């Protein structure tokens, strides 16, 4: 079933952001989608079922019953405690206890879902304004083909080239003090060395503000004036054993006033209605309130965590040093502290360290370590691993090879005495001929021209035996 597989694949990848942490996913993906689902269920019950049912007088015909229920649903109803008579209530008292939020619950939930989605949309836009394409970098690092060593090496090399180019671009603008946007100078912040990391921290703050605002709006939307904060009031009512009949929170039974115009006069009626939808709404808002509180607490922790990581450079140096210690390089961060500081402060800087953190967070510590090591080699111009910095695997392989050669039993071969004697004689003849040739050459340079010619004649009259011996010494391939 290709269609079902395609749908499930899109459902798994829908809303997946690789340039955010798990807490961000709770905001823009989990919470937002949960609100959409709850809004759909509430809308289904509201607009296709019977959200309200009213008790009408016996003389009402069936058409009047339908009219009364539709009118009371579209207009406000008000809560009256069971022990209170409706006739004794004044108009001001009736207006003070009116509520109509149940009509707008699906739309309010959709609005909240959009609010939880907005910070992530802003972050996706801002993260593309700098030279570093953080989303593409993390996606390349998370490529499933990285299981293959060759493909992983190619991906690391590709990311190193991109990061090297982007970091060089930022340094060039800073060093030359180039102002790209001369009219709106605020736009030049996009080329700063810490723009991406600062915008990510700003997005975290927006997530936190959004949760606080949603809790406040929920309290106002439910019109719970007796509760300063809705959830705490519900907890207090539960602990005190207070029921909805007394508290008035999400009342199941309400009263509705409507009029019927007859021929001679206008008749006013008050009917009692049951709001079935409020049973469902109560569970939704109690669940969402406690979920918002949990997310708010975790977001506060996340904001402080990332603020400390970005505000104190020592944590960036520690992160890089730890990755280099876990790499193939024999590295001691305590002894090479100055090199690490120079690498972080002059080359990576704040955005570079932030990107490496994101890569390690999503692709794993192995790929993150390889990427840090590759950038380290590029910065210090290390083309290959030095002998004193060989990896433990290479040293172990070399030791294993030496032990193998040392312990290996080499069979002894009996030497042929005749062959060895012939080789020794040939070498002696060759050495003697070389010495003679060198002495002859030296003497020819010191002789007069006439003597030189006489010597050439004497050379022509050499015996054939000496020529054969010289030819043998120069042409023998065994020497």
C-alpha positions in Angstrom: 0.0 0.0 0.0 2.2 2.8 -1.3 -0.3 5.5 -0.4 -0.5 4.5 3.2 3.3 4.3 3.5 3.7 7.7 1.9 1.1 9.2 4.4 2.8 7.7 7.4 6.2 8.9 6.2 4.9 12.4 5.8 3.2 12.2 9.2 6.5 11.2 10.9 8.4 14.0 9.2 5.7 16.7 9.5 6.9 19.6 11.6 10.3 18.0 12.3 12.9 20.6 13.0 16.5 19.5 13.1 17.7 22.9 14.3 16.0 22.8 17.7 16.2 20.7 20.8 13.7 18.3 22.3 12.0 21.0 24.5 11.4 23.1 21.4 9.6 20.1 19.9 7.3 20.0 22.9 6.2 23.6 22.1 5.9 23.8 18.3 5.1 20.1 17.5 3.6 18.2 20.5 1.6 21.0 22.1 0.6 22.6 18.8 -0.6 19.3 17.3 -2.4 18.2 20.5 -4.3 21.5 20.5 -5.3 21.0 16.9 -6.6 17.5 17.8 -8.5 18.7 20.8 -10.0 21.5 18.8 -11.2 19.1 16.1 -12.9 16.9 18.7 -14.5 19.9 20.4 -15.7 21.2 17.0 -17.1 17.8 16.1 -19.1 17.6 19.3 -20.2 21.2 19.0 -21.3 21.5 15.4 -22.4 17.9 14.6 -23.8 16.7 17.9 -26.1 18.0 20.6 -24.0 20.3 22.8 -27.0 21.6 24.8 -30.3 20.1 25.7 -33.1 22.1 27.4 -36.2 21.3 29.4 -39.2 23.1 28.0 -42.7 23.5 29.3 -45.2 20.7 28.3 -47.2 23.1 26.2 -44.3 23.7 23.9 -44.6 22.1 20.5 -41.6 20.2 19.1 -40.6 23.2 16.9 -40.4 25.4 20.0 -38.1 22.9 21.7 -35.7 23.1 18.8 -35.9 26.8 18.8 -35.3 27.1 22.5 -32.1 24.9 22.3 -30.7 26.7 19.3 -31.4 30.1 20.9 -29.9 29.2 24.3 -26.8 27.8 22.5 -26.3 30.9 20.4 -27.0 33.3 23.3 -25.4 33.5 26.7 -26.6 31.3 29.5 -26.0 31.9 33.2 -25.3 29.8 36.2 -27.8 29.5 39.1 -27.0 27.5 42.2 -29.4 24.6 42.8 -30.8 26.1 46.0 -31.5 29.5 44.4 -34.9 30.3 42.8 -34.6 31.9 39.3 -37.5 34.2 40.0 -35.7 35.9 42.8 -32.7 36.8 40.7 -32.5 40.4 39.6 -31.4 41.4 36.1 -28.0 42.5 37.3 -27.4 39.2 39.1 -28.3 37.3 36.0 -25.9 39.3 33.8 -23.1 38.8 36.3 -23.2 35.1 36.2 -23.5 34.8 32.4 -20.9 32.8 30.4 -20.5 32.0 26.7 -17.0 30.6 26.3 -18.3 27.1 25.4 -19.3 28.4 22.0 -15.7 29.5 21.2 -13.7 26.6 22.6 -12.6 25.1 19.2 -11.5 28.5 17.9 -9.6 29.3 21.1 -7.7 26.1 21.0 -6.8 26.7 17.3 -5.6 30.2 18.3 -3.4 28.6 21.1 -2.0 26.1 18.6 -1.0 28.9 16.3 0.7 30.8 19.1 2.8 27.8 20.0 3.8 27.5 16.4 4.8 31.1 15.8 8.2 31.1 17.6 9.5 28.2 15.6 8.5 29.9 12.3 10.4 33.0 13.4 13.4 30.9 14.3 13.4 29.0 10.9 13.4 32.4 9.1 16.1 34.0 11.3 18.4 31.0 11.1 18.7 31.3 7.4 19.8 35.0 7.4 23.3 34.3 8.5 26.0 32.6 6.3 25.7 29.4 8.2 22.9 27.1 6.9 22.3 25.4 10.2 19.3 23.4 9.1 21.1 21.9 6.1 24.2 21.3 8.2 22.3 19.2 10.8 20.3 17.4 8.1 23.6 16.4 6.4 25.0 15.2 9.7 21.8 13.1 10.3 22.1 11.5 6.9 21.4 7.7 7.4 24.2 7.0 4.8 26.7 8.1 7.4 26.7 4.5 8.6 29.1 3.9 5.7 32.6 5.2 6.6 33.4 6.5 3.2 30.1 8.5 3.0 30.6 9.8 6.5 34.1 11.1 5.5 32.6 12.8 2.5 29.8 14.4 4.5 32.3 15.7 7.1 34.5 17.1 4.4 31.5 18.8 2.8 30.4 20.4 6.1 33.9 21.5 6.9 34.1 23.3 3.6 30.8 25.1 4.2 31.6 26.1 7.8 35.1 27.2 6.8 33.6 29.4 4.1 30.9 30.9 6.4 33.3 31.5 9.3 35.8 33.1 6.9 33.0 35.4 5.6 32.1 36.6 9.0 35.7 37.2 10.0 36.3 39.2 6.8 33.3 41.5 7.5 34.4 42.0 11.0 38.1 42.6 10.2 37.3 45.1 7.4 34.5 46.7 9.3 32.2 46.3 6.3 28.6 47.8 6.7 26.4 46.0 4.3 23.1 47.8 5.1 23.9 51.4 5.4 20.3 52.6 5.6 18.9 50.2 8.2 22.0 49.4 10.2 20.1 47.0 12.5 20.1 44.5 9.6 23.9 44.2 9.9 23.4 42.2 13.0 22.7 39.2 10.8 26.4 39.0 9.9 27.6 39.1 13.5 29.6 36.2 14.8 26.9 35.4 17.4 23.7 36.1 15.5 22.4 32.5 15.2 23.0 31.6 18.8 21.5 34.9 20.0 18.4 34.4 17.9 18.0 30.9 19.2 18.2 32.1 22.8 15.6 34.8 21.8 13.3 32.1 20.5 13.6 30.3 23.8 12.5 33.4 25.6 9.5 33.7 23.2 8.5 30.1 24.0 8.5 31.0 27.7 6.6 34.2 27.2 4.0 32.4 25.1 3.3 29.8 27.8 2.8 32.5 30.4 0.5 34.4 28.1 -1.5 31.3 27.3 -2.1 30.6 31.0 -3.3 34.2 31.5 -5.6 34.1 28.4 -7.0 30.8 29.6 -7.9 32.3 32.9 -9.6 35.2 31.1 -11.3 33.1 28.5 -13.0 30.8 31.1 -14.2 33.9 33.0 -13.2 32.4 36.3 -13.1 35.7 38.3 -13.2 33.8 41.5 -9.9 32.1 40.6 -6.8 34.2 40.2 -5.2 31.3 38.4 -7.6 28.6 37.1 -5.5 25.5 37.8 -4.7 26.4 41.4 -8.4 27.1 42.1 -9.3 23.7 40.7 -6.7 22.0 42.9 -8.1 23.8 45.9 -11.7 22.8 45.0 -10.6 19.2 44.6 -8.8 19.2 48.0 -11.7 20.8 49.7 -14.3 18.5 48.1 -16.1 21.4 46.3 -18.3 20.3 43.4 -19.2 22.2 40.3 -22.7 22.8 41.6 -21.1 25.1 44.2 -18.0 26.4 42.4 -19.7 27.2 39.1 -16.6 26.1 37.2 -17.8 24.5 33.9 -21.4 24.2 35.0 -23.3 21.3 33.5 -26.7 22.9 34.2 -27.5 26.5 33.3 -30.5 28.7 32.8 -31.5 30.5 29.6 -34.1 33.3 29.2 -35.8 33.8 25.9 -39.0 35.4 24.6 -41.6 34.2 22.2 -43.6 36.8 20.2 -47.3 35.8 19.9 -50.1 37.7 18.3 -51.2 39.8 21.2 -48.2 39.9 23.5 -44.6 38.8 24.1 -44.2 35.8 26.4 -40.9 35.5 28.4 -39.7 32.0 29.4 -36.8 30.7 31.5 -35.7 27.2 30.7 -33.1 24.9 32.3 -30.5 23.5 30.0 -27.7 20.9 30.4 -24.4 21.7 28.7 -23.1 18.3 27.7 -20.1 19.9 26.0 -18.9 21.3 29.3 -18.1 17.9 30.5 -15.6 17.5 27.7 -14.4 21.1 28.0 -13.6 20.7 31.7 -11.3 17.8 30.9 -9.6 19.6 28.1 -8.7 22.8 30.0 -7.6 21.0 33.2 -5.3 18.8 31.1 -3.9 21.8 29.1 -3.4 23.9 32.2 -1.2 21.3 34.0 0.6 20.6 30.7 1.3 24.3 30.3 2.7 24.5 33.8 5.0 21.6 33.2 6.2 23.0 29.9 6.7 26.4 31.5 9.0 25.0 34.2 11.0 23.0 31.7 11.3 26.1 29.5 12.6 28.2 32.4 15.3 25.6 33.0 16.1 25.5 29.3 16.5 29.3 29.0 18.9 29.4 32.0 20.8 26.4 30.6 21.4 27.9 27.1 22.1 31.4 28.6 24.9 29.9 30.7 26.3 27.9 27.8 26.4 31.0 25.5 27.2 33.6 28.1 30.4 31.9 29.5 33.0 31.0 26.8 34.6 28.5 29.2 31.8 26.0 28.4 32.5 26.3 24.7 36.2 25.6 25.2 35.3 22.7 27.5 32.9 21.3 24.8 35.6 21.4 22.1 38.3 20.0 24.3 36.1 17.1 25.3 35.4 16.3 21.7 39.1 16.5 20.7 40.0 14.1 23.6 37.5 11.6 22.3 38.8 11.9 18.7 41.5 9.9 17.0 44.1 12.5 18.0 46.1 12.0 21.2 44.9 15.1 22.8 45.2 16.5 26.3 43.0 19.6 26.8 44.9 20.6 30.0 48.2 20.8 28.2 46.8 22.4 25.0 44.5 24.9 26.7 45.9 27.9 24.8 45.5 26.2 21.4 41.9 25.3 22.3 41.2 28.9 23.4 42.6 30.3 20.1 40.6 27.7 18.1 37.4 28.7 19.8 37.9 32.4 20.1 39.4 33.2 16.7 38.0 30.5 14.5 34.7 29.0 15.7 33.5 31.7 17.9 30.0 31.6 19.4 28.0 30.5 16.3 30.5 27.8 15.4 30.3 26.3 18.8 26.5 26.5 18.7 26.4 24.6 15.4 28.7 21.9 16.7 26.5 21.5 19.7 23.4 21.1 17.4 25.2 18.5 15.3 26.3 16.5 18.3 22.8 16.7 19.8 21.1 15.4 16.7 23.7 13.3 14.8 25.5 11.8 17.8 28.8 12.3 19.6 30.8 10.2 17.0 29.9 12.4 14.0 30.2 15.6 16.2 33.7 14.5 17.3 34.8 13.8 13.7 33.5 17.3 12.6 35.3 19.0 15.5 38.6 17.2 14.7 38.3 18.0 11.0 37.8 21.7 11.7 40.8 21.6 14.2 43.0 20.2 11.5 41.9 22.8 9.0 42.6 25.6 11.5 46.1 24.4 12.4 46.9 23.2 8.9 47.3 19.6 9.9 47.3 17.6 6.7 48.0 14.2 8.3 48.4 12.8 11.8 51.9 13.2 13.2 53.9 10.2 14.5 53.6 11.4 18.1 49.9 12.0 17.6 48.9 8.7 16.0 45.6 7.2 17.0 45.4 4.5 19.5 44.1 2.1 16.8 47.2 2.8 14.6 49.6 2.3 17.6 47.8 -0.9 18.5 48.0 -2.1 14.9 51.7 -1.3 14.7 52.4 -3.1 18.0 50.4 -6.1 16.8 52.4 -6.1 13.6 55.7 -5.9 15.4 54.8 -8.7 17.8 53.7 -10.8 14.8 57.0 -10.4 13.0 59.0 -10.9 16.2 57.2 -14.1 17.1 57.0 -15.5 13.7 59.1 -18.6 13.0 61.3 -18.0 9.9 62.6 -21.3 8.4 66.3 -21.5 8.0 67.6 -22.0 4.5 70.9 -23.6 3.8 73.2 -21.3 2.1 74.9 -22.4 -1.1 78.6 -21.9 -0.4 79.5 -22.0 -4.0 77.1 -19.2 -4.9 78.2 -17.0 -2.0 81.8 -17.4 -3.0 81.1 -16.4 -6.6 79.2 -13.3 -5.5 82.1 -12.3 -3.2 84.6 -12.7 -6.1 82.5 -10.6 -8.4 82.1 -7.8 -5.9 85.9 -7.8 -5.3 86.6 -7.6 -9.0 84.1 -4.8 -9.4 85.7 -2.8 -6.6 89.2 -3.2 -8.0 88.0 -2.1 -11.5 86.3 1.0 -10.1 89.5 1.9 -8.2 91.6 1.4 -11.3 89.2 3.4 -13.4 89.2 6.3 -10.9 93.0 6.4 -10.8 93.3 6.2 -14.6 90.8 9.1 -14.9 92.8 11.2 -12.4 96.1 10.5 -14.2 94.7 11.4 -17.7 93.8 14.9 -16.4 97.3 15.4 -15.1 99.1 14.1 -18.3 100.2 16.2 -21.2 98.2 15.9 -24.4 100.9 13.8 -26.1 101.1 11.4 -23.2 97.3 11.2 -23.3 97.3 10.1 -26.9 100.0 7.5 -26.2 97.9 6.3 -23.3 94.9 5.9 -25.6 97.0 3.8 -27.9 98.1 1.7 -25.0 94.5 1.3 -24.0 93.7 -0.1 -27.4 96.3 -2.7 -27.0 94.9 -4.1 -23.9 94.4 -7.8 -23.7 91.0 -9.3 -24.6 91.0 -11.1 -21.2 90.8 -7.7 -19.3 88.0 -6.4 -21.6 86.0 -9.5 -21.0 86.5 -9.2 -17.2 85.4 -5.5 -17.3 82.3 -6.3 -19.4 81.4 -9.1 -17.0 81.7 -6.8 -14.0 79.5 -4.1 -15.5 76.8 -6.3 -17.0 76.2 -8.9 -14.3 72.7 -8.3 -13.0 73.4 -10.1 -9.6 75.7 -7.3 -8.5 
